[in-house]
Protein backbone atom coordinates (compact mmCIF):
# COMPACT_ATOMS: atom_id res chain seq x y z
CA UNK A 1 0.00 0.00 0.00
CA UNK A 2 1.49 3.32 -1.09
CA UNK A 3 1.97 5.97 1.61
CA UNK A 4 0.66 9.40 0.73
CA UNK A 5 3.26 11.58 2.46
CA UNK A 6 1.46 14.81 1.57
CA UNK A 7 -1.75 13.51 3.16
CA UNK A 8 0.15 12.35 6.28
CA UNK A 9 1.86 15.71 6.58
CA UNK A 10 -1.50 17.50 6.37
CA UNK A 11 -2.92 15.19 9.04
CA UNK A 12 -0.07 15.85 11.46
CA UNK A 13 -0.25 19.58 10.71
CA UNK A 14 -3.92 19.60 11.72
CA UNK A 15 -3.12 17.69 14.92
CA UNK A 16 -0.29 20.14 15.67
CA UNK A 17 -2.29 23.29 14.94
CA UNK A 18 -5.46 22.28 16.79
CA UNK A 19 -3.93 20.75 19.91
CA UNK A 20 -5.51 21.98 23.17
CA UNK A 21 -2.02 22.68 24.60
CA UNK A 22 0.72 24.97 23.36
CA UNK A 23 3.21 23.13 21.14
CA UNK A 24 6.68 24.40 20.24
CA UNK A 25 9.42 23.04 17.98
CA UNK A 26 12.92 24.47 18.52
CA UNK A 27 16.44 23.68 17.32
CA UNK A 28 19.71 23.11 19.17
CA UNK A 29 20.50 26.82 18.98
CA UNK A 30 17.34 27.44 21.03
CA UNK A 31 15.55 29.04 18.07
CA UNK A 32 11.86 28.50 17.39
CA UNK A 33 11.07 26.40 14.32
CA UNK A 34 7.29 26.24 14.67
CA UNK A 35 4.49 26.98 17.13
CA UNK A 36 0.81 26.07 17.09
CA UNK A 37 -2.22 28.33 17.52
CA UNK A 38 -2.65 27.77 21.26
CA UNK A 39 1.07 28.44 21.72
CA UNK A 40 0.71 31.79 19.90
CA UNK A 41 -2.20 32.72 22.18
CA UNK A 42 -0.38 31.77 25.40
CA UNK A 43 2.81 33.61 24.45
CA UNK A 44 0.84 36.54 23.11
CA UNK A 45 2.70 36.87 19.80
CA UNK A 46 1.87 35.64 16.27
CA UNK A 47 3.87 32.86 14.65
CA UNK A 48 5.66 35.15 12.18
CA UNK A 49 7.14 37.10 15.12
CA UNK A 50 8.30 33.93 16.86
CA UNK A 51 9.86 31.66 14.21
CA UNK A 52 13.60 32.14 14.01
CA UNK A 53 13.83 33.84 17.41
CA UNK A 54 15.28 32.38 20.61
CA UNK A 55 12.68 30.57 22.74
CA UNK A 56 13.23 32.96 25.64
CA UNK A 57 13.08 36.20 23.64
CA UNK A 58 9.28 36.64 24.01
CA UNK A 59 9.66 36.37 27.78
CA UNK A 60 12.62 38.63 28.44
CA UNK A 61 10.17 41.38 29.44
CA UNK A 62 8.57 39.08 32.03
CA UNK A 63 11.01 39.44 34.91
CA UNK A 64 13.00 36.27 35.44
CA UNK A 65 11.47 34.52 32.40
CA UNK A 66 14.75 34.02 30.55
CA UNK A 67 16.41 32.34 33.53
CA UNK A 68 13.41 30.04 34.01
CA UNK A 69 13.52 28.88 30.37
CA UNK A 70 17.31 28.45 30.31
CA UNK A 71 17.10 26.31 33.42
CA UNK A 72 14.44 24.14 31.72
CA UNK A 73 16.56 23.82 28.55
CA UNK A 74 19.59 22.82 30.62
CA UNK A 75 17.58 19.99 32.20
CA UNK A 76 16.36 18.85 28.75
CA UNK A 77 19.94 18.70 27.42
CA UNK A 78 21.10 16.83 30.51
CA UNK A 79 18.27 14.28 30.80
CA UNK A 80 16.87 14.10 27.25
CA UNK A 81 13.43 15.00 28.56
CA UNK A 82 12.02 16.95 31.49
CA UNK A 83 8.86 18.39 33.00
CA UNK A 84 8.78 21.55 35.10
CA UNK A 85 6.51 24.35 36.28
CA UNK A 86 7.78 27.80 35.34
CA UNK A 87 6.68 31.05 36.94
CA UNK A 88 6.65 34.36 35.06
CA UNK A 89 5.55 37.86 35.98
CA UNK A 90 3.27 39.57 33.47
CA UNK A 91 3.23 43.29 32.65
CA UNK A 92 0.96 43.99 35.65
CA UNK A 93 3.24 42.14 38.07
CA UNK A 94 0.93 39.12 38.48
CA UNK A 95 2.43 35.63 38.65
CA UNK A 96 1.64 33.27 35.79
CA UNK A 97 2.34 29.55 36.05
CA UNK A 98 3.13 27.25 33.13
CA UNK A 99 3.53 23.47 33.00
CA UNK A 100 6.21 22.61 30.43
CA UNK A 101 7.25 19.19 29.14
CA UNK A 102 10.11 18.89 26.66
CA UNK A 103 11.69 16.09 24.61
CA UNK A 104 15.15 16.38 23.08
CA UNK A 105 15.84 15.48 19.43
CA UNK A 106 12.49 14.05 18.32
CA UNK A 107 13.64 14.35 14.70
CA UNK A 108 17.09 15.33 13.40
CA UNK A 109 18.00 18.20 15.74
CA UNK A 110 14.41 19.23 16.36
CA UNK A 111 13.28 19.48 19.99
CA UNK A 112 9.67 19.46 21.16
CA UNK A 113 7.91 21.27 24.04
CA UNK A 114 4.32 21.01 25.26
CA UNK A 115 3.22 23.88 27.54
CA UNK A 116 0.01 25.17 29.11
CA UNK A 117 -1.04 28.03 31.37
CA UNK A 118 -2.08 26.64 34.78
CA UNK A 119 -2.33 30.01 36.58
CA UNK A 120 -6.08 29.70 37.19
CA UNK A 121 -5.68 26.17 38.55
CA UNK A 122 -2.92 27.29 40.96
CA UNK A 123 -5.05 30.21 42.15
CA UNK A 124 -8.09 27.99 42.79
CA UNK A 125 -5.97 25.45 44.70
CA UNK A 126 -4.50 28.24 46.86
CA UNK A 127 -7.97 29.63 47.62
CA UNK A 128 -9.20 26.14 48.58
CA UNK A 129 -6.22 25.64 50.90
CA UNK A 130 -6.89 28.96 52.62
CA UNK A 131 -10.60 28.23 52.82
CA UNK A 132 -10.02 24.81 54.42
CA UNK A 133 -7.57 26.32 56.91
CA UNK A 134 -10.03 29.07 57.82
CA UNK A 135 -12.84 26.56 58.37
CA UNK A 136 -10.75 24.35 60.69
CA UNK A 137 -9.32 27.30 62.63
CA UNK A 138 -12.77 28.87 62.81
CA UNK A 139 -14.27 25.82 64.50
CA UNK A 140 -11.38 25.63 66.99
CA UNK A 141 -11.53 29.38 67.62
CA UNK A 142 -15.21 29.35 68.51
CA UNK A 143 -14.69 26.67 71.16
CA UNK A 144 -11.57 28.33 72.61
CA UNK A 145 -13.18 31.79 72.69
CA UNK A 146 -16.24 30.61 74.60
CA UNK A 147 -14.10 28.69 77.11
CA UNK A 148 -11.95 31.79 77.78
CA UNK A 149 -14.85 34.25 77.90
CA UNK A 150 -16.51 32.62 80.92
CA UNK A 151 -13.59 33.10 83.39
CA UNK A 152 -12.84 36.46 81.73
CA UNK A 153 -16.31 37.73 82.64
CA UNK A 154 -15.76 36.77 86.26
CA UNK A 155 -12.32 38.43 86.37
CA UNK A 156 -13.62 41.69 84.89
CA UNK A 157 -16.49 41.76 87.36
CA UNK A 158 -14.28 41.31 90.42
CA UNK A 159 -11.73 43.86 89.16
CA UNK A 160 -14.50 46.44 88.80
CA UNK A 161 -15.62 45.73 92.38
CA UNK A 162 -12.06 46.37 93.60
CA UNK A 163 -11.76 49.70 91.76
CA UNK A 164 -13.22 51.77 94.63
CA UNK A 165 -10.85 50.41 97.30
CA UNK A 166 -7.61 50.49 95.31
CA UNK A 167 -5.14 53.05 96.69
CA UNK A 168 -2.99 55.40 94.64
CA UNK A 169 0.03 53.18 95.30
CA UNK A 170 -1.63 50.31 93.48
CA UNK A 171 -3.46 52.30 90.81
CA UNK A 172 -0.82 51.45 88.16
CA UNK A 173 -1.36 47.71 88.77
CA UNK A 174 -5.10 48.15 88.35
CA UNK A 175 -4.63 50.02 85.07
CA UNK A 176 -2.27 47.33 83.73
CA UNK A 177 -4.73 44.56 84.65
CA UNK A 178 -7.73 46.31 83.04
CA UNK A 179 -5.68 47.13 79.94
CA UNK A 180 -4.55 43.52 79.52
CA UNK A 181 -8.07 42.23 80.13
CA UNK A 182 -9.29 44.53 77.36
CA UNK A 183 -6.55 43.16 75.07
CA UNK A 184 -7.61 39.57 75.84
CA UNK A 185 -11.22 40.54 75.14
CA UNK A 186 -10.15 41.97 71.78
CA UNK A 187 -8.37 38.71 70.89
CA UNK A 188 -11.46 36.70 71.89
CA UNK A 189 -13.57 38.85 69.54
CA UNK A 190 -11.15 38.12 66.71
CA UNK A 191 -11.40 34.40 67.47
CA UNK A 192 -15.18 34.63 67.26
CA UNK A 193 -15.00 36.35 63.86
CA UNK A 194 -12.83 33.46 62.64
CA UNK A 195 -15.71 31.13 63.45
CA UNK A 196 -18.35 30.75 60.78
CA UNK A 197 -20.39 33.97 60.84
CA UNK A 198 -23.96 33.85 62.04
CA UNK A 199 -26.83 36.21 61.22
CA UNK A 200 -24.67 38.30 58.92
CA UNK A 201 -26.73 40.83 56.99
CA UNK A 202 -25.45 41.72 53.52
CA UNK A 203 -26.66 44.98 52.03
CA UNK A 204 -25.78 47.18 49.06
CA UNK A 205 -23.27 49.80 50.20
CA UNK A 206 -20.96 52.47 48.79
CA UNK A 207 -17.44 51.02 49.08
CA UNK A 208 -15.81 54.45 48.84
CA UNK A 209 -17.91 55.64 51.76
CA UNK A 210 -16.84 52.67 53.91
CA UNK A 211 -13.20 53.44 53.12
CA UNK A 212 -13.65 57.17 53.84
CA UNK A 213 -15.15 56.34 57.26
CA UNK A 214 -12.19 54.03 57.96
CA UNK A 215 -9.64 56.70 57.00
CA UNK A 216 -11.43 59.25 59.23
CA UNK A 217 -11.35 56.76 62.10
CA UNK A 218 -7.59 56.19 61.76
CA UNK A 219 -6.56 59.75 60.93
CA UNK A 220 -5.57 60.58 64.54
CA UNK A 221 -3.35 57.49 64.78
CA UNK A 222 -1.80 58.37 61.41
CA UNK A 223 -0.94 61.91 62.59
CA UNK A 224 0.74 60.52 65.73
CA UNK A 225 2.98 58.35 63.52
CA UNK A 226 3.66 61.09 60.95
CA UNK A 227 1.74 59.15 58.30
CA UNK A 228 -0.24 60.80 55.49
CA UNK A 229 -3.11 59.20 53.59
CA UNK A 230 -3.21 59.61 49.79
CA UNK A 231 -6.56 58.52 48.36
CA UNK A 232 -7.55 57.96 44.74
CA UNK A 233 -11.09 56.60 44.72
CA UNK A 234 -12.81 56.01 41.43
CA UNK A 235 -16.07 57.93 41.24
CA UNK A 236 -19.33 56.27 40.27
CA UNK A 237 -18.33 52.84 41.60
CA UNK A 238 -21.42 50.62 41.72
CA UNK A 239 -22.80 49.69 45.14
CA UNK A 240 -21.28 46.50 46.53
CA UNK A 241 -23.35 43.79 48.23
CA UNK A 242 -21.52 43.39 51.55
CA UNK A 243 -21.51 43.51 55.35
CA UNK A 244 -20.17 47.08 55.87
CA UNK A 245 -18.87 46.67 59.43
CA UNK A 246 -16.92 43.55 58.51
CA UNK A 247 -15.34 45.25 55.50
CA UNK A 248 -14.46 48.22 57.70
CA UNK A 249 -12.71 45.81 60.09
CA UNK A 250 -10.64 44.46 57.17
CA UNK A 251 -9.66 47.98 56.09
CA UNK A 252 -8.79 48.93 59.68
CA UNK A 253 -6.61 45.83 60.13
CA UNK A 254 -4.63 46.41 56.94
CA UNK A 255 -4.27 50.19 57.32
CA UNK A 256 -3.23 49.90 60.99
CA UNK A 257 -0.59 47.36 59.95
CA UNK A 258 0.59 49.78 57.26
CA UNK A 259 0.93 52.58 59.85
CA UNK A 260 2.86 50.33 62.23
CA UNK A 261 5.41 49.19 59.61
CA UNK A 262 6.42 52.83 59.02
CA UNK A 263 7.87 53.94 62.41
CA UNK A 264 9.52 56.96 60.75
CA UNK A 265 6.33 57.98 58.98
CA UNK A 266 5.49 58.05 55.28
CA UNK A 267 2.56 57.77 52.88
CA UNK A 268 -0.22 55.22 52.67
CA UNK A 269 -1.84 55.25 49.24
CA UNK A 270 -5.41 53.94 49.03
CA UNK A 271 -7.14 53.43 45.69
CA UNK A 272 -10.42 51.95 44.55
CA UNK A 273 -11.29 51.04 40.99
CA UNK A 274 -13.62 48.98 38.84
CA UNK A 275 -12.30 45.77 37.25
CA UNK A 276 -13.65 43.60 34.46
CA UNK A 277 -16.12 40.89 35.37
CA UNK A 278 -18.24 42.94 37.80
CA UNK A 279 -15.39 43.20 40.32
CA UNK A 280 -14.02 46.09 42.35
CA UNK A 281 -10.48 46.41 43.68
CA UNK A 282 -9.16 48.20 46.76
CA UNK A 283 -5.41 48.64 47.08
CA UNK A 284 -3.56 49.79 50.21
CA UNK A 285 0.12 50.60 49.66
CA UNK A 286 2.65 51.46 52.37
CA UNK A 287 6.26 52.64 52.31
CA UNK A 288 7.52 50.22 54.95
CA UNK A 289 10.45 47.82 54.84
CA UNK A 290 8.58 45.27 52.73
CA UNK A 291 8.04 41.54 53.21
CA UNK A 292 10.13 38.68 51.80
CA UNK A 293 8.50 36.17 49.43
CA UNK A 294 8.84 33.42 52.05
CA UNK A 295 6.97 35.52 54.63
CA UNK A 296 4.24 36.56 52.18
CA UNK A 297 3.34 32.87 51.74
CA UNK A 298 2.84 32.57 55.52
CA UNK A 299 0.72 35.69 55.98
CA UNK A 300 -2.81 34.82 57.05
CA UNK A 301 -1.72 31.62 58.77
CA UNK A 302 -2.59 31.29 62.47
CA UNK A 303 -0.25 33.16 64.82
CA UNK A 304 2.19 34.21 62.11
CA UNK A 305 3.01 37.92 62.25
CA UNK A 306 5.74 40.21 60.96
CA UNK A 307 5.39 42.46 64.01
CA UNK A 308 7.27 42.11 67.31
CA UNK A 309 3.98 42.23 69.19
CA UNK A 310 0.93 40.66 67.63
CA UNK A 311 -1.07 37.48 67.29
CA UNK A 312 -1.38 37.37 63.50
CA UNK A 313 -5.14 37.02 63.98
CA UNK A 314 -5.93 40.39 62.39
CA UNK A 315 -4.93 39.35 58.89
CA UNK A 316 -6.43 35.90 59.34
CA UNK A 317 -9.74 37.52 60.32
CA UNK A 318 -9.45 39.71 57.21
CA UNK A 319 -8.97 36.63 55.01
CA UNK A 320 -12.04 35.04 56.61
CA UNK A 321 -14.21 38.11 56.01
CA UNK A 322 -13.10 38.60 52.39
CA UNK A 323 -13.49 34.87 51.75
CA UNK A 324 -17.09 35.09 53.05
CA UNK A 325 -17.63 37.99 50.63
CA UNK A 326 -16.44 35.69 47.80
CA UNK A 327 -13.44 37.93 47.22
CA UNK A 328 -9.69 37.53 47.59
CA UNK A 329 -6.67 39.27 49.11
CA UNK A 330 -3.34 39.32 47.31
CA UNK A 331 -0.10 40.88 48.47
CA UNK A 332 2.79 42.30 46.49
CA UNK A 333 5.93 43.38 48.28
CA UNK A 334 9.57 44.18 47.71
CA UNK A 335 11.99 44.32 50.60
CA UNK A 336 13.04 47.89 51.24
CA UNK A 337 10.26 49.33 49.07
CA UNK A 338 7.03 48.60 50.90
CA UNK A 339 3.97 46.42 50.35
CA UNK A 340 0.63 46.64 48.58
CA UNK A 341 -2.48 44.74 49.70
CA UNK A 342 -5.07 44.18 46.97
CA UNK A 343 -8.63 43.34 47.96
CA UNK A 344 -10.85 42.17 45.13
CA UNK A 345 -14.61 41.91 45.68
CA UNK A 346 -17.57 40.97 43.49
CA UNK A 347 -20.30 43.58 43.19
CA UNK A 348 -22.96 40.96 43.84
CA UNK A 349 -22.66 37.78 45.92
CA UNK A 350 -23.67 34.52 44.30
CA UNK A 351 -26.04 32.29 46.25
CA UNK A 352 -25.67 34.40 49.40
CA UNK A 353 -28.90 34.71 51.31
CA UNK A 354 -29.62 36.80 54.36
CA UNK A 355 -30.97 35.05 57.43
N, C-alpha and C positions, 0 to 999 in steps of 0.2 A: 504494500500500500504506500503510495507516494505521500510524502509529508509536504504540506503547503506551508512553507516557512513564513510567507507574507501573512497568511491567515493566523498562524500561531503568534506572530509578532503583534498583530492587531488585538488578539485575545489578551495577551499579557499586558499590552498597553492599557486596555480597558480596566483590567484588574488593578493595575498600578494607579491609574488616574482616579478611580472611583473607590479606592480603599477608604475605610472609615477613619484610619489613622494617618498621620503624616509620614510620608516615605521619602527618603533622601538617598541618592547615589552620589558617592564622592570618591576621588582618586587618592593615590598615595601622597600627593602634594597637598592634601586637605582641601581640594577645590571641588565645588559642586558640579556634578555632571547632569543630574536631573532631580526634579522634585515634583511631587504630585499636587493635586488641587488643595487637599486638606493641609498639606505642608505649607503651601503658599499662604493660606489663610492664617495658620498658627503663627508663622514668622511675620506676616504682615507685609510681605513684599511679593510682587509678581515674579514668575519664573524667569523672565528675560533680565531681571535685575539680580538674579541669584546665580544662574549658571555661569561658571567660570570664576566665581569669587570664592574666597576661603570660607569654610563652613562657619567660622566664628565672626566673620565681618558683619553680618546683620545684627549681631548681638553686642557689638563693642560699645554701643550706647547704653546698654542695660547693665550698668555697674560692673559686677565681677563675671559677666557672662563669658568672656573670652577664656578666663582661667578655668571656669567650670567645663567648657567644651574641650579645652586642651587636656584636662585631667581625664576626661572620658576617652578621648582619642588615645592617650597614653596607655590606658587599660586595655583598649581594643588591640593595640599593637603588641602588647605584652601577652595577652591571653588568647587572642584570636577572636574572642567574642566577649561582650560584657553588657550588663544591665545596670542602670543607675538612675537616680532621681536628681535632676538639676534644678537649682533655684535661681531665678533671675529677678531683677527689679525692673518694673516697667517705668514709663516716663513719669508716672504719678507717684512713684516710690512704693507701689504695692508689690508684694512678693508673688511671683508666678512659679508654679511647680510643673515640671515636665518629666514624665517617665520616658527614658531613652534606652533602646536595645539595639546594639550594633554587631554586625558580623563582618569580619575581615575577609577580603579577597573572594567574593562570591563568584567572580568571573573576571579573570585576567586583569588584575590591578584595580578592580572596581569593588568598593566597599559599600555596605548597605546599612542604613539606620531607620528604625521605626520609632516614631516619637508621638506623644500625645500630651495635651494640656490637662493636668489633673488638679488644677488650682481649686476648682469648685469642690471636688471630692475631699481635698485636704481641709478646706474651710468647714465643710459639713461635719467631718470627723472631729475637728477641734471643738466645734460648738456642742456636739454630742457629749464629748468628754467633760466639758465644763458643766453642761446641764446635769449629767449624772453625778458629778462631784457636788454640785449645789444641792441636789435632791437628798443625797446621803447626809451631807453636813447639816442641811436644814432640819432633817428629822432628829439628828443628834442634838442640835442646838435647841430645839423646842423643849426637849426633855431636860437638858442641863439648865436652861434658863428658868424653868418653872421650879426646879429643885433648889436653885440658888435664891430665887425671889422670896420664898417663904421665910427662911432665916433672916434675909435682908430686911424684910418688913418689920420683924421683931426688933432687930438692931436699931433701925431708924427711929422706931417708936420710943425705945428706952433712951436713946441719945437725946431726943427732944425733951423727954421728961427731966433729964439731968441739966438741961441748958440753964435753968433758973438758979441752980445752986453751984454752978461752976465759978470759981474765983478767977480773978485776973491772971493769977500765976499759971493757971491751967487753961486759959482761954485759947492759947495757940494749939494745944493738943486737941481741943474740941473742934477747932476750925479744920485741922488736918484730917480728923476722923470724918467730919461731915463732907469734906471735899472728896475724900477717897470713896466714901459711900456713894456719892453722886456719880463718880467715875465708874464704879461697879454697876450702878443702875443704868448708866449709858451703854455699857458693854452688854448688859442683859437685853436691853432694847434692840441692839444690833443683832444679837442671837435670835431674837424673836422674829425679826425681819427676814433672817435667813430661812426660817421655817416657811412652809408653803403659806402664802398669804390667804387670809380669810376675809370675806365681806369687803373685797376691794371694789370700789366704784370707779369705773372708767368713764370719763366724760370728754367732750371735745373742748380743747383748751388752746390758747395762743402760746406757743412755745417761747416766742420772744419775750412775752410778758413774764413767764415763769423764770426765765433767765435774768431779766431785769430785776425782779424781786430778789433773786439770789444774790446778784451783784450788790444791790442796796444793803442787804443783810450783812454782807462780808466787807463792806467798804471801810468800816472802822478798823477791823483787823488788818486790812490791807495798808491803811495809812500808818498804823503802828509799825509795820514791817517795811515801810518805804516802798510799797508795791503799788503800781498804777495799773488800772484796767483799761485795755483798748478793746472796744467792741465794734464789730462789723456784722450787723444783723440784717439779713435780707428782708426787705419789706414785702408785704403781701404773701407771706408764708401761709399755706392753708392751715386750718385748725388741726391739731393732732389729737387722736383718741387716746387718752392716757389717764393716769392717776397723778394729778399735779403735785401733791405733797411728796410722793415717792420720787418723782423726777427731780424735784427741788433738793431732796436729800442726796441724790446722785451728784447733782451739780455742786452742792456744798462740799461733799466729800472730796471731789476732784480738785475744786478750786482751793480749798483749804490746804490740800497736799501741795498744790502748786506754790502757794504762799510760803509754806514751811520749807520747801527745798531751795528758796532764795533768801538766805539769812541776811545778805547784803542788799536786798531789794532788787527791783527790776520790773519788767512788764509782763502782764498776763494778757494774752490776746485771745478773745472769745469771738467766734464767728458762727453764724447759722446760715445754712443755704439749702436750697431744694436740689435733690438728686433725681436721676431718672428712676422710673419704676415706683412712683408714688412714695418716695423715701425722703426724709429730711436728715441733715447732718449737722451736729454740733461739734465744734472743735475747740479745745482748751489747750493753749500753748504757753509753756513757761520758759524761763531763761535760766533754769537751774543747772546742776552739774550733769544731768542726763542719767540714763540707766543702761547698763550693759545688756547685750542680747540675751545672755544667760538669765539675768534677773527679770527681764521682760517676760520670759516664758513662765516664770514662777509667780508673777503678779496675779492676784485674785485667788491664790491658793490659801488655805487656812493658816493663819498665824505667820505668814510671810510678809515682811515689811521692809522697806528701804530706810525707814526712820529709826533713830536710836530708841525712841519711845513710841510704842504703838503695838496694836494687836494684829494689824493686817485685815481686820474685819470690815473696815470701811469700804475698801475696794471690793471685797467679796460680796458685801451687801449690794454695792452698786451693780455688780455683775448679775446678781439675783434679780434686782428690780428691772434692769434692761432686758434680761432674758424673759421675764414675765411680760414685758411689753413687746416681745417678738423682735427685739432689736439686737444690736451687737456693739461691743466696745473693742476698739483696736488701738494699739499704742505704737507710736513711732518715736524713737529716741536716738540721740547720738551723744556719747559721753563728751562732756565739756560744752555742749551746745543746746542742752535742754530737751524737753519732751513735749509731745503733742498727743492728747487723748481725743480720739474720734468716737462720737456716739452716733450711731445710725439708727433711726426709728422709722417704722412704717406710719403713714398717715392714719390708716385704719387698721384695726386688729382683726385678724381672721379667727372666726369661731370663738370669740371672746364674749362671754355673756356676763352681765351684771347679776349679782345675787338678788 
